[in-house]
């Protein structure tokens, strides 16, 4: 994996190359809902990846850049790995697998509360133990002896290192980041020192809309919802919301359009002042089971 695969900052790649600068790529992988995106945001101390308690929230490889005076880590957040039940699920698993190839370190994120399960072990078997760090997330509220017990179980995976953390509170995150920085080899500065992500703005806004839909609707529609920006004439942004059934369209719109109003308000709060968000809903039957539709939507 290189920064130039998707238009990384070629002009900065040569900087620091001979000055002892260290850099590398770290992929965050794991099953759905283990907190990969929350962990990424916590490590960067800024929001670059959307979060919710729904599976398949992360659908793209999201890159976040951690900058230090003498080092840079490019983190890659990936979709949760699970048994695919649709063309979308298969594509997300493929994306997650691709992001684990060619990186310096893989962080296998585990849910310390639910423990290490068969899916976690299956995923660990696909990784290189020598370059994989186990991150036991969600330790906030757990007693020390419970954390120790989960660490002992995780140790059976025979990975390179183990870190108990709380991505929500930040507990244990700094030692993890320090460890990862120490693993970075000498290398170039892939991105400018003030850049924290390479996500295009239209994709970021579309993801914000989907995130807020998941928070507001609280209904069984997350897998059936997709979002994309169809018009961008700043400050006016038009975002299409795709669902699979008319019944889902009603849920997303809400009585008197209230859901869309709430979502638009929540999104605008996270954008520069003056942004105007226009949301509209389209029914595309069975889109997540249609490989061509999945490809068309950018997954």
N, C-alpha and C positions, 0 to 999 in steps of 0.2 A: 504494500500500500504506500503510495506517495502522495504528497500534497498536490502534485500536478495532475492527478487523475481527474479532478473535477474543478480545475482552474485555480488551484492554490497559488499563493503569492510567489511566482517564479523569481520576481525581482529581489526578494529578500532571502531566497534560499541559499545564496552564497555568503551572506553575512555571517560572521562569527565562525565560519567553517574552520579556520585555523587558529582560533583564539581560545580553545578549551571550552567552547560552548557545548552544552549537552542538549539533545533533543530526541524525541521518539514518539511513537504512537502506542496508545493504550486503548484496548477495546473493553467495554463493559458488556458482559453477556450474562444470561441467566433466564430462568423461567419467568412467565408473566407475573406482574405485581410484586416483584421482590424489591423494587425501589431503585432501579438503575437510573432513571431520569432524575429522581429527587437527589440521588447521590451525586450525579454529575453537576446539577445546579449548586449543590452545597460545596463541592470541591472548587468550583469556579467563583463562588460567592455572587452569582448572578444567574438569572433564568435564561437558559438557552434551549431547554427541552420541556415540552408540556407534560403535565402530570395529572393523573386521576387514579381512582381505585378500580377502574375498569381494565380488563385485559385488552390487549392490542391497542393501547393508547399510543405507544410509539410505533410508527409504521415506516419511518425512514431512518437511515443512518444519519444521526445528528452529530456533527463535530463541534466540540467545544475546546477552546485553546487556553491552557494555563500558562501564563507568562511569568518568568522570573528573570532577574538581571543576567543570570548565567545559564538559564535552562528554559526549555519550552516542552510541554507535553500536549500533544493533540489527542484528546479523548474522543472515542467513537461510541456513542450511545446506540444501542441496537434494539430491534423488536424482541419481545419475549419469545422464547422457544417453547412450542407446545405441539401437540398432535394436530396436524392441519385438518380442518373440516371444510375447507373451501379453497378456491384458487388464490384468494387473498392470503389465507393462512400459509399455504405452501410458499408463496412469494416472500412473505415475511421471514419464514425460516431460512430461505435461500439467502436473503439479505443479511441475516444475522450470521450465517455460516461464512459468507464472503468477508465480513468484517473481521473475522477471527484469523484470517490468513495474512501473513506477511507483516504482522505488527510485532513490536518489541515485547509487550506484556499483555496478557489477558487477565482481567479481573472477573472472576466467577462470583457473581453476587448471589447470596443465599439468604433465605428468610429464616432468621434465628428463632423466630416464634413458632413457626410451623415445623422447623427441623429439616434435615437433609433427607430428601425423598428419592424415589426411583428416578424421577425425571432429572433431578440434579446429578445423580450418579451417572446416568446415561450421557448427559452433556459433558461431565468431567472426563469421561472416557474418550471424548473426541478432542481433548485439549492436550497440549504439551505440558506435562507436570512441571518441568524445569522453568517455564516462563509463565506459569499461571499462579495468581494470587487469589486466595479465597477471601471474600469479604462477607462476613456474617452481619447482615443489616437488621435493623429494627430491634436493637438490644435495649432501647429506652424502656424503662419500666420492668426489665427483667432483673432478677436477683443474681448476684455474682456466681452462685453455685449453678444456676440454670445456664448462664452464659458459658461457664467452664464445661458443662456437660455437652453443650452443642459444639463447642470447639473440639472436644474429644471425638465426637462423631465425625465432624468435618475433617479431622486429621486423618481419618481412614482413606480419604481421597488421595493422600500422599502428594500434596501440591507444595509449591515452593515456600509459601508463607500464608499466615492466617491473621486477619484483623477483624475484631468485633467493632461495629460502628453503629451509630444512629444517623442516617442521612437526614432525618427530620430535625433533630436537635443539634447535629454537628459533632456529637460525642465520638471521639476516636477517629475523626476524619483527617485531622492534621497529621497524626503519625502515619496514616496510610499514604497521604500525599507525599510526605517526606521520604517514605520508603520508595515510592514510585519514582520520585525525582532522582534518588540514588541509583536506580536501575537504568536510567537513560544513558545511552552511549554518546560519545562525542558526535556532534552532527550540526547541521545548519539550522538557522531560524527559518522555519517553514512559513510562518505568517508574521505580519507586522506585530510589534510588541503591544499595540493597543487593540488588537482584534481578538474577540472572544468566541466567534463562531463564523462559519462560512455559509450559513443558511441564507438563501435568497430571501429578500423581504416579502415577496408575495407568498412564498411557502410558509414563512413564519406567521403571517397574518391568517392564512387558511388554517394552520394548526391551532392558533389561538381560538379561532371560531369553534373548531371541533372540541377543543378542551373545555370551553365554556358550555357548549351544548351538553357534554357529559355531566358537568356539574349541575346544570339547571334542570335538565329533563328528569334525571334519576329514574329512567325507564329502560327497558330491555331493548335499546336500539343502538348501542355503541358500535357493534360489528357492522351494522347496516348503514352507518352514516359515513360519508366522505365529504370533504370540502376542497374547493379550489377557487382561486381568484380568477375571475373571467375578465375583469376590467380594472386597470390601475391608472388613474389620472389624478395624481395627488392634488388635493387631499381626499378625493372621492375614490373609494375602493368597493368594488362589487364582488361579492362572494357567493358562489353557488353551493348549496347544501344538497347532496344526493342521498336519497333513501330508497329502500326497495319496495315499499308498499304504501298505499294511500293512508292506511291507519297510522303509519309512522310519520307521514307528512303532517297529519293533524297534531301529533304529539310535539313535533319539532316546532310547528308554528305556534301552538298554544291557543287558548281561548282569547279571541280578540287580538291575536298576534302577540300576546304578552311574552311568550318564551323568546321569540326573536328579538323583541325589544330589550329584554333582560340580557340576552347574549350580546347584542350590539353594544349596550352600555358597558358591560364587563370588558369587552375587547377594547373599546375606545380608551378605557382607563389605563391600558397598558401600551398605548401608542402615543406619539407626539401630539401635542395640542392641535386641535383643528381637524383631526382626521374624521372623515365621514364614512361610516360603514353601511353599505346596502346589502341586505341578506335576502336571498330568494331560494325556494325549495323546489327541487325537481325529483320526480319518481323515476328511477331507472331499475326496473324489475330484475332481481337476481344479479346485480352488478358484481358482487363479491365472489360469485361462482363462475364468472365469465373471464377467462384469462385475458382476452382482448380489452375488456373494460378495466381490469386491474392495471394493465399496462398503460392504457390511455390516461388513467388517473395519476400516473407517475409512481406507482408502487413497484 
